[in-house]
């Protein structure tokens, strides 16, 4: 996996890092506030054992295996409703606290843990659960009293066996010291009677023991009774908050990838280069202020420097052919092509080049509004007058803009058939006349995917510049626009990305120190660059001759009319 692919995978995380951070903070904060409001909880724990494997000095595998199986069965019984209901009935409760029943691996030990905010309730419930579980065993139910009686009898018989054995030993000692035949016979008779009694006691003991729980496999013994808890459980607030923050971050990261998958817009330079396979000529950030013509304000900003970078890049690209007629279009409306065209025209005019801006959008023209000029006469007048056999001088159609080397050819009255007019022979002748009047001609056309006007004009231009808007232009629509231009073999120079982040602009580094100089803004009469030029004041933007000539857009004025 190369670095580019890795960057592509983590790009959603880098783009939505603020959302991930915000989600983690929100989840962590909510978890902290919730945990702080929770009352302390207490835990009561009791441990029981199934079988008598620990008391038996020689247990066999079958007994241990059966005891472990019974332990699993009793644990399952403790989790079921009958035992819970019996416990609630015994304690007169409507609901039991939370409790868990677990069996240690490969053992006969069952552990019951009860957690509640009331330590006394946890203690009582833990012990009652064990008592109810014992009642479910053979030692429980109605046989408990019988078991107690048998145990008492066993204890008495054990005592009788011990006394009889001691009496037999004593008689045997007496027998060793006797010499009379009669005494010897009596003592031996007593010993025989005692042995008969001992045999009877042992038989009775064995019979009772067989009916008791002593040594039984299916028997429950309490190893550790529950005790009253005195300290609450640790809250682990920090661990829980970190876990909640991590969950929030993971969910937000998943959402970022979903948003990235659903978002079909062109977002940054990488999308332009990788998705659309277009060279990025300039990335223009959104201009501040109500006036979109930032190149006419004369104030340094990232947007003005981006337009200057666009001008310079156009001058030094496409070394094989000069770009005198440049068409600017966009895939869809509201993507800033007209504003980009106007600012590029101003940037070129500031170098002293003779620029003619043609508003070829015969559907929704805006250049006359940007420059605050009338639109009574324009491009359509020139085309229709010649079509009707009249003669119209190009000079009479061009309007001055206040910048000495920039003139505007507005759209004129809107016709019912824009495509036919733009594709006519007269349009070619008009462009040929304009080539004699200007160093650079910029054509502002309608969007390429809305009408065919842009495709028609692309065949007349030396190059096409596609204007995109970050976060608005859809990749699929941009691809359709490029395909329509490529179908007529248009020469696509590259793309301009409007609305780019300030970081994406090549001229936004803080070391440049872009800002408004108070003295420059208030001295010398003030006002915008366009206002100063209208008062015939020298521009402080760029002076002709400061940029070296390039093989792209001409950087030196051509001889001819500069009105």
C-alpha positions in Angstrom: 0.0 0.0 0.0 1.6 3.3 -1.0 1.4 6.6 0.8 -1.2 8.0 -1.5 -3.6 5.1 -0.9 -3.2 5.4 2.8 -3.9 9.1 2.7 -7.0 8.4 0.7 -8.2 6.0 3.4 -7.6 8.4 6.3 -8.8 11.5 4.5 -12.4 11.2 6.0 -10.8 11.2 9.4 -8.7 14.3 8.7 -11.6 16.1 7.1 -14.1 15.4 9.9 -11.6 15.5 12.8 -13.6 18.2 14.5 -16.8 16.0 14.4 -14.9 13.1 15.9 -13.4 15.2 18.6 -16.8 16.8 19.3 -18.5 13.5 19.5 -15.8 12.1 21.9 -16.1 15.1 24.1 -19.9 15.0 24.1 -20.0 11.3 24.9 -17.4 11.6 27.7 -19.1 14.6 29.2 -22.5 13.0 29.2 -21.1 9.8 30.7 -19.3 11.8 33.5 -22.5 13.8 34.3 -24.6 10.6 34.4 -22.1 8.7 36.6 -21.8 11.6 39.0 -25.6 11.6 39.6 -25.7 7.8 40.3 -26.0 6.8 44.0 -23.4 4.3 45.4 -24.0 0.6 45.0 -23.2 -2.3 47.3 -22.3 -5.9 46.6 -23.2 -8.9 48.7 -21.6 -12.2 47.7 -22.1 -15.8 48.9 -20.5 -19.0 47.8 -21.9 -22.6 47.9 -20.5 -26.0 46.9 -22.3 -29.0 45.4 -21.2 -32.4 46.7 -18.7 -33.4 49.4 -15.6 -33.8 47.3 -13.6 -31.6 49.7 -14.5 -33.7 52.7 -13.8 -37.0 51.0 -10.1 -37.9 51.3 -10.3 -40.2 48.3 -12.9 -38.8 45.8 -13.2 -40.5 42.5 -13.6 -38.9 39.0 -17.2 -39.9 38.6 -18.2 -38.1 41.8 -16.3 -35.0 40.9 -17.7 -35.0 37.3 -21.3 -35.5 38.6 -20.8 -32.7 41.2 -19.7 -30.3 38.5 -22.7 -31.2 36.3 -25.0 -30.7 39.2 -23.4 -27.3 39.9 -24.2 -26.1 36.4 -27.8 -27.3 36.9 -28.2 -25.5 40.2 -26.7 -22.3 38.8 -29.3 -22.5 35.9 -32.1 -23.0 38.4 -30.9 -19.9 40.4 -31.4 -17.8 37.3 -34.9 -18.9 36.5 -38.2 -17.4 37.4 -39.5 -20.0 39.9 -36.6 -19.4 42.3 -36.8 -15.7 41.8 -40.5 -15.7 42.6 -39.9 -17.9 45.7 -37.3 -15.5 46.9 -39.6 -12.4 46.4 -42.4 -14.2 48.2 -40.2 -15.1 51.1 -38.9 -11.5 51.5 -42.2 -9.9 50.4 -40.6 -8.0 47.6 -42.1 -6.9 44.3 -38.8 -6.9 42.5 -35.4 -8.4 43.1 -32.1 -6.5 42.9 -29.7 -7.3 40.1 -27.8 -10.5 40.8 -25.5 -12.9 38.9 -24.9 -16.6 39.3 -21.6 -18.0 38.1 -19.8 -21.4 38.3 -16.1 -21.5 38.6 -14.6 -23.4 35.6 -14.1 -27.1 36.3 -15.3 -26.9 39.8 -18.3 -27.5 42.1 -18.4 -23.9 43.4 -21.3 -21.6 42.7 -21.0 -17.9 43.4 -24.1 -15.7 43.8 -23.5 -11.9 43.7 -26.3 -9.3 44.5 -25.8 -5.6 43.7 -28.1 -2.9 45.0 -28.1 0.6 46.4 -29.3 -0.7 49.7 -26.6 -2.8 51.4 -29.1 -4.5 53.8 -31.3 -5.6 50.9 -28.4 -7.0 49.0 -27.3 -9.0 52.0 -30.8 -10.4 52.7 -31.4 -11.3 49.1 -28.1 -13.1 48.7 -28.7 -15.3 51.7 -32.4 -16.0 50.7 -31.4 -17.0 47.2 -29.1 -19.7 48.7 -31.7 -20.8 51.1 -34.3 -21.2 48.3 -31.7 -23.1 46.2 -31.0 -25.5 49.1 -34.7 -26.1 49.4 -34.7 -27.3 45.8 -32.1 -29.9 46.6 -32.9 -33.3 48.2 -31.9 -31.9 51.6 -34.7 -29.4 51.4 -38.4 -29.5 51.2 -40.3 -31.8 53.8 -37.3 -34.1 54.3 -35.3 -31.5 56.2 -36.8 -32.5 59.6 -36.3 -36.1 58.8 -32.7 -35.4 57.9 -32.2 -33.7 61.2 -33.6 -36.7 63.1 -31.4 -39.1 61.2 -28.4 -37.0 61.9 -29.2 -37.0 65.6 -29.6 -40.8 65.6 -26.3 -41.1 63.8 -24.6 -39.0 66.4 -26.0 -41.2 69.2 -25.0 -44.4 67.4 -21.5 -43.1 66.9 -21.3 -42.4 70.6 -22.6 -45.9 71.4 -20.1 -47.5 69.0 -17.2 -45.6 70.7 -18.4 -46.7 74.2 -18.9 -50.3 73.2 -15.4 -50.5 71.6 -13.9 -48.9 74.8 -15.8 -51.5 77.0 -14.6 -54.4 74.9 -11.0 -53.2 75.3 -11.5 -52.8 79.1 -12.9 -56.4 79.3 -10.0 -57.8 77.4 -7.6 -56.2 79.7 -9.5 -57.7 82.7 -9.4 -61.1 81.0 -5.7 -61.1 80.9 -5.5 -60.9 84.7 -8.1 -63.6 85.6 -7.1 -67.1 86.8 -10.5 -68.5 87.8 -12.2 -70.6 85.0 -15.6 -69.2 86.0 -14.5 -65.6 85.9 -12.7 -66.2 82.6 -15.9 -67.8 81.1 -18.1 -64.9 82.4 -15.7 -62.3 81.0 -15.5 -64.0 77.6 -19.3 -64.1 77.5 -19.5 -60.4 78.3 -17.0 -59.7 75.5 -19.0 -61.7 73.1 -22.2 -59.8 74.0 -20.4 -56.5 73.6 -19.2 -57.6 70.1 -22.7 -58.6 69.1 -23.9 -55.1 70.3 -21.1 -53.4 68.4 -22.1 -55.3 65.2 -25.7 -54.3 65.7 -24.7 -50.6 66.2 -22.5 -50.6 63.1 -25.3 -52.1 61.0 -27.7 -49.5 62.2 -25.2 -46.7 61.6 -24.6 -47.9 58.0 -28.4 -48.1 57.4 -29.0 -44.6 58.7 -26.0 -43.2 56.9 -27.3 -44.6 53.6 -30.5 -42.5 54.1 -28.8 -39.3 55.1 -26.9 -36.6 53.2 -23.6 -37.3 54.7 -21.2 -38.1 51.9 -23.9 -37.5 49.3 -23.0 -36.1 45.8 -26.2 -34.1 45.4 -25.7 -31.9 48.4 -25.3 -28.1 48.8 -22.9 -26.8 51.3 -22.5 -23.1 52.1 -18.8 -22.2 51.9 -19.0 -18.5 52.4 -22.3 -16.9 53.6 -23.1 -13.4 52.6 -22.0 -10.6 54.9 -23.4 -7.1 55.2 -21.4 -4.8 52.8 -20.1 -1.7 54.4 -18.2 -0.1 51.5 -19.8 0.8 48.1 -18.4 -0.5 44.9 -15.7 1.6 43.1 -17.4 3.8 40.5 -14.5 3.7 37.9 -15.6 7.0 36.6 -12.4 7.7 34.6 -12.5 4.3 32.9 -16.2 4.6 32.0 -15.7 8.2 30.7 -12.8 7.1 28.5 -14.8 4.1 27.2 -17.8 6.4 26.4 -15.5 8.9 24.7 -14.0 6.1 22.6 -17.4 4.8 21.6 -18.4 8.3 20.6 -15.3 8.8 18.6 -15.8 5.4 16.8 -19.4 6.2 16.0 -18.4 9.7 14.7 -15.6 8.1 12.6 -18.1 5.7 11.2 -20.4 8.6 10.4 -17.5 10.4 8.7 -16.9 7.5 6.4 -20.7 7.3 5.7 -20.8 11.0 4.9 -17.7 10.6 2.7 -19.4 7.8 0.8 -22.6 9.7 0.3 -21.0 13.0 -0.5 -20.5 13.2 -4.3 -19.2 16.8 -4.3 -15.8 18.0 -5.4 -14.3 19.1 -2.0 -10.6 19.9 -2.5 -7.6 19.8 -4.8 -7.2 16.1 -4.4 -10.7 15.5 -5.8 -10.0 17.7 -8.8 -6.8 15.9 -9.6 -7.7 12.3 -8.7 -11.4 12.1 -9.4 -11.7 14.5 -12.4 -8.2 14.0 -13.8 -7.8 17.8 -14.3 -4.8 20.0 -13.5 -5.8 22.6 -10.8 -4.8 26.0 -12.1 -5.9 27.9 -8.9 -7.8 27.4 -5.7 -9.7 30.5 -4.8 -11.0 31.0 -1.2 -14.3 32.7 -0.6 -13.9 36.5 -0.7 -15.0 38.5 2.3 -17.3 41.5 1.8 -20.3 42.2 -0.3 -18.4 43.1 -3.5 -17.2 40.0 -5.3 -14.8 41.9 -7.5 -11.9 41.6 -5.1 -9.3 42.5 -7.7 -10.9 45.9 -7.9 -10.6 46.7 -4.2 -6.8 47.0 -4.1 -6.6 45.3 -0.7 -4.3 42.3 -0.1 -6.1 39.1 0.7 -5.9 35.4 0.0 -8.5 35.7 -2.8 -6.7 38.5 -4.7 -3.4 36.5 -4.5 -5.2 33.4 -5.8 -6.5 35.3 -8.8 -3.0 36.6 -9.4 -1.8 33.1 -9.2 -4.4 32.0 -11.7 -3.2 34.8 -14.1 0.4 33.7 -13.7 -0.3 30.0 -14.2 -2.3 30.7 -17.3 0.6 32.7 -18.7 3.1 29.9 -18.2 0.9 26.9 -19.2 0.4 25.3 -22.7 3.6 26.3 -24.3 2.6 25.0 -27.7 -0.3 27.4 -28.3 -1.1 30.9 -27.2 -4.4 31.4 -25.3 -5.9 34.6 -26.8 -9.6 33.5 -26.5 -10.3 31.7 -23.2 -13.7 30.3 -22.4 -14.8 29.9 -18.7 -17.7 27.6 -17.9 -18.9 25.5 -15.1 -20.8 22.2 -14.8 -23.8 23.8 -13.0 -25.2 27.3 -12.0 -24.1 29.1 -8.9 -20.5 27.9 -9.0 -18.8 31.3 -9.5 -17.7 31.2 -13.1 -18.9 34.8 -13.8 -17.2 36.2 -10.8 -14.0 34.2 -11.6 -14.1 35.5 -15.2 -14.5 39.1 -14.0 -11.7 38.9 -11.5 -9.4 37.2 -14.0 -10.1 40.0 -16.5 -9.2 42.6 -13.9 -6.0 40.7 -12.9 -4.9 40.6 -16.6 -5.8 44.2 -17.1 -3.7 45.2 -14.2 -0.6 44.0 -16.1 -1.5 46.5 -18.9 -2.9 43.8 -21.2 -5.8 44.8 -23.5 -8.6 42.6 -22.2 -12.2 42.2 -23.6 -14.6 40.4 -21.4 -17.5 39.0 -23.4 -20.7 38.0 -21.5 -21.8 35.1 -23.7 -24.3 33.9 -21.2 -27.5 34.7 -23.2 -29.7 33.1 -20.6 -28.7 34.7 -17.3 -26.1 37.4 -17.9 -24.5 39.0 -14.8 -21.3 40.8 -16.0 -23.2 44.1 -16.5 -24.4 44.0 -12.9 -20.9 43.1 -11.6 -19.4 46.2 -13.3 -22.6 48.3 -12.8 -23.0 49.0 -16.5 -26.1 49.1 -18.7 -27.1 46.1 -20.8 -29.1 47.8 -23.6 -26.6 47.1 -26.3 -24.3 44.1 -26.5 -23.3 40.8 -28.1 -26.8 40.0 -29.5 -27.1 43.4 -31.1 -23.8 42.8 -33.0 -24.9 39.3 -34.1 -28.5 40.2 -35.1 -27.6 43.5 -36.9 -25.3 41.7 -39.2 -27.7 38.9 -39.7 -30.2 41.4 -40.8 -27.8 43.0 -43.3 -26.8 45.9 -41.1 -23.3 47.0 -40.1 -22.3 47.4 -36.5 -18.9 48.6 -35.4 -17.3 46.5 -32.6 -16.0 49.6 -30.9 -19.6 50.8 -30.4 -20.5 47.6 -28.6 -17.7 47.6 -26.1 -18.1 49.5 -22.8 -15.3 50.9 -20.7 -15.1 49.5 -17.1 -13.0 52.2 -15.4 -9.9 50.1 -15.9 -8.1 51.6 -18.9 -7.2 48.3 -20.6 -10.4 46.3 -19.8 -13.6 46.6 -21.8 -16.8 44.7 -21.5 -19.1 43.4 -24.2 -22.3 42.7 -22.4 -24.9 40.2 -23.5 -27.4 42.7 -24.8 -31.1 41.8 -25.1 -31.8 38.1 -24.5 -32.7 36.3 -27.7 -35.1 33.3 -28.0 -32.4 31.2 -29.8 -29.1 31.7 -28.1 -27.5 28.5 -29.3 -28.2 29.3 -33.0 -26.7 32.8 -32.6 -23.6 31.6 -30.8 -23.0 28.9 -33.5 -23.5 31.2 -36.4 -20.9 32.4 -38.9 -21.3 35.9 -37.6 -20.0 34.8 -34.1 -16.8 33.6 -35.7 -16.4 36.9 -37.6 -17.1 38.9 -34.4 -14.5 36.9 -32.5 -12.0 37.5 -35.4 -12.7 41.3 -35.1 -12.3 41.1 -31.3 -8.9 39.3 -31.7 -7.7 42.5 -33.4 -8.8 44.7 -30.6 -7.4 42.8 -27.6 -4.6 40.7 -26.3 -6.9 38.5 -24.3 -10.6 37.7 -24.8 -12.5 36.1 -22.0 -15.8 34.4 -22.7 -18.3 34.0 -19.9 -20.6 31.1 -21.0 -23.6 29.3 -19.4 -23.1 26.1 -17.5 -22.0 23.2 -19.7 -24.6 20.7 -18.5 -27.6 23.0 -18.6 -27.5 24.2 -22.3 -25.3 23.5 -25.3 -24.0 27.1 -25.5 -20.7 26.3 -23.7 -20.1 23.4 -26.0 -20.6 25.6 -29.1 -18.3 28.4 -27.7 -15.7 25.8 -26.8 -15.1 25.1 -30.5 -14.4 28.8 -31.1 -12.0 29.3 -28.1 -8.3 28.6 -27.8 -8.8 26.9 -24.4 -11.5 26.2 -21.8 -11.2 26.8 -18.1 -13.7 24.8 -16.0 -14.8 26.6 -12.8 -15.8 24.3 -9.8 -17.1 25.2 -6.4 -15.8 23.2 -3.4 -18.6 21.3 -1.6 -21.2 22.2 -4.3 -20.1 20.8 -7.6 -21.1 17.2 -8.0 -18.5 14.9 -9.4 -21.0 13.1 -11.7 -22.1 16.4 -13.1 -18.6 17.6 -13.6 -17.8 14.4 -15.5 -20.7 15.0 -17.8 -19.5 18.6 -18.4 -16.0 17.4 -19.3 -17.4 14.7 -21.5 -19.5 17.2 -23.4 -16.5 19.4 -23.9 -14.3 16.5 -24.9 -16.8 15.3 -27.5 -16.2 18.5 -29.5 -12.4 18.2 -29.0 -12.3 21.3 -26.8 -8.9 22.2 -25.4 -9.4 22.0 -21.6 -6.7 23.9 -19.8 -7.6 22.9 -16.3 -9.9 23.8 -13.4 -10.4 26.6 -10.9 -11.7 25.6 -7.5 -13.9 28.3 -6.0 -14.8 28.3 -2.3 -11.7 26.5 -1.3 -10.4 26.6 2.2 -7.9 29.2 3.0 -5.3 26.5 3.7 -5.9 25.2 0.2 -4.9 28.5 -1.3 -1.3 28.8 -2.4 -1.1 32.3 -1.0 -2.5 32.0 2.5 0.6 31.2 4.5 0.7 33.4 7.6 4.4 34.3 7.0 3.1 36.5 4.1 1.4 38.7 6.7 -1.6 39.5 4.5 -3.7 42.2 6.1 -5.0 45.7 5.6 -2.5 48.4 6.0 -4.3 51.2 7.7 -2.2 53.9 6.1 -2.6 52.4 2.7 -6.3 52.1 3.2 -6.9 55.7 4.2 -4.2 57.7 2.4 -4.1 58.8 -1.2 -7.8 59.4 -1.5 -8.7 55.9 -0.4 -11.3 53.9 -2.2 -11.1 50.7 -4.2 -8.7 50.1 -7.1 -11.6 50.4 -9.5 -12.5 53.8 -8.1 -8.9 55.1 -8.2 -8.6 54.0 -11.8 -11.8 55.8 -12.7 -10.2 58.9 -11.2 -7.1 58.1 -13.4 -5.0 57.3 -10.3 -2.1 54.9 -10.8 -2.9 51.3 -9.6 -0.8 49.8 -6.9 -1.5 46.2 -7.9 0.8 45.3 -10.6 2.8 47.4 -13.1 3.2 46.3 -16.7 6.5 44.7 -17.4 7.0 43.2 -13.9 6.1 39.7 -15.0 8.2 37.9 -17.5 6.6 37.0 -20.8 5.2 33.5 -21.0 4.1 31.3 -23.8 0.5 31.0 -22.5 -1.6 34.1 -22.2 0.2 37.1 -23.7 1.9 39.3 -21.1 2.7 42.2 -23.3 0.1 44.5 -25.0 -0.4 44.1 -28.7 -0.2 47.2 -30.8 -3.6 48.6 -31.6 -6.5 50.3 -30.0 -6.4 50.3 -26.2 -9.6 52.0 -25.5 
